[in-house]
């Protein structure tokens, strides 16, 4: 049995405006089955002998991650919260240290939460093959069988074959090549017999024993190792979540597992511990909108549409329509992304450069970098429908059995109108039940709370009015989710 480690801390800026700081791409639903990329990462483990997965994510995303796992009903071995991002080498070290602390030198299967894999059976076969090598103390990476001269991925150079056809040693790792070099790699593969590729794409997936990884990290990056040990020395378990020593982890260097461990170990002439297992499973890291178009279902004109889309004389175009009709006429090779508060139009070949727009928005401190109009909370979500200088209107959805914090505001009053469901409202010294079309008014400075005691979602309209309407004008007196 192995322990899946799912790295869910990415920000996915190249998929803006779909992916944003508070709701990055690993939590997006981009396929028609209604599952997010994180949920697909978990469900494709079906058929393998594994423990409940351990997740590592950003503190700000903890409730989204927990809710998406809960929806699957599969459980987990803990959700580690990173106070800051420090790349993959420290993140994996946290998981490995936890496994060793549990007196279980588990084999770890390290997966990114934001990849698409179309052939689950081929994925399972490669993992089963890799697990044999990991049990032997090898550090296994998965090499994706290259289909085209891709310049956006790093490459793995295959070395000598291992016994019983279980994989190959790694002759070297190569950074993202230019087009001519990538074409040469593909040509060299074509010159070899089928299944004997020399060059693979670097998938960013790994498998090894926890102790073996920690030993390699200690040897090549003792600074990262000791910082993670210090961070793990002071753990705070809060329901689903494991918090670590913030100061110690902030002091940890930022580095990837490739740079910190795999490449230096591979460069050691005496080491044959780094091995590669080929994987031909329809893998895609969905690193941009061109990749998203590739993995989406397309019509006879090469178009991939999601939402309310009408098209005429349109070819090879990706359209996401979130909340309104999108119509296209006489265009091709475009990316058109419509969300509730932003529209992106880009040529498909230039869509990687959306990060330049994100950088501009960051420089201007625009909220669209971080927030969607619709914001998820542990109790449900809210959608900011309209706003002005002294008012804001939100549509609030509270899940059955959930409750917002007991709180008050210094600068705003609130009107609540129930649209559907039942609301249990604390308004000052009164507790009242409100149903459809009933309402209440909460003056400035009055302590209040909102709860859904029913079995269906509670939906209400909240009208805020006052001199300051920021989300930080909240004084919490009690909160079941541990928020301050």
C-alpha positions, 0 to 999 in steps of 0.5 A: 500500500502506498500513500498518495501525496497531492500537491494542491498549492499552485496558482495557475495564473496562465488560466486567468480569468478562470483561475485566480488567487483564491480559486486556482485551476486545481479546483476548477471544473473544466470537464463535462463530468462536473469534477474538478482537476483535484477531484480527478486526481483523487478518483484516478487512483481507483483500482490501486492499493493506496491509503487515504491521500494526504493533501498539501495546499495554501492556507487560503484554500483549505476549505475549498480543498476539504469540501472537494474531498468531502464531496467524493466521500473518500476521506484523507490522511490530513490536509497540510497548510503551507503558510507560504509557497516554497515549491515542491521540495519542501512540500514533499518533505513535510509529507515525508516527515509526517509519514515517518513520524507516524512510524510508517516509512510509506511509499509516497506517490507524489501527484500534482492536483492540476493535471489531466490524464485521459487514460486511467488504466495506463496511469494505474499500470505505470504506478504499479510498475513504479511501486516495485522500484520504489519499494527497492529504494529507487527514486522514481519519476514518470516520463511522459511519452512525447507526442510532439516537439513541446517546448513548454516541458522539461525532458528526461533522458533515458539511460540503461534498461532495468531488469524485467522491463520495469523501467530505465535509469535516468541519464539526465534531466534537461530544461525546457528546450528551444524548438529545434532541440525539441524536434531533434529529441522527437526525431531521435525517438522515431529512430528507435524501436517502438516503446524504446524512446530516448527522451520523455517529457518530465511529468512532475510525478514521483514515487519513492519511500519517505525515508529515501527522499528525506535522506537524499534531501539531507545529503543535497539540500540540508538547509531545506531538510532542517527548515522542514524539520523545524516547521514540523516540530510544532504542529497544530491539528485543527479538524481536517487541517495540519498547521506547521510552524510558520516562521520556520517554514517561511525561512525555508529556501524555495526549490523544486524537487528536480533541482534539490534532489533528482538532478544532483542525485542523477549527476552522481556517477555512482548512483543508479537510484534515480529511475524513470517509468514511461507513461503513455496515458494522455497526460497534459499539465493544462499549463495554458488555454492552448492546452485546455483547448487540446484536452476539451471535447471539440466539434467538427470545426475544432471548436471547444465550447462551454456555456451558452455559445453560438458560433458562425464561421468559427474554427479552432476556437476555445470559448468559456461562457460563464453567465451570459451568451457568447457569440462568435462570427468569422474567427479562428484560433481564438481563446474567449473566456467570459466570467462574471467580472472579466472577459479575455480575448487572445490568439490561441498561439499567444495565450501563454502571455496572459500572465503579462495581463496578470502582472499588470493587474497585480501592479495596479492592485486590482482585485480581479487577480485574486477574487472571482465575483463569486467567492467560496467560504466554508459555509457556502458562497456569496456572489457580489451582484452589484455595488456603489459608493455606499451600498453592496448587494450579494446573493448568499448561499448557505449549505445545510447545517452550516453557520456563519460566524457570530459577528458585528460590523462597525461601519455597515448595516445589513438587510437580509431577504430569504429567497429559498430555504430556511434561515435561523437568524441571531439579531441582537438578543433575538433568535428568529426563523425566516422563510421564503420572502421574509426579511430582517434588518441588522443595524450597525454594531449589532451582534448577529449570526446566520445559520441554515437549520434545514436540509436544502441550501439557504439562498438570500439576498443581502443588501449592505449599506454604510460608509465602509463595506470592506470584508475586513470590517468584521469582528468575530466573536465565535466561529466554528471554522477557526477563523479570526 
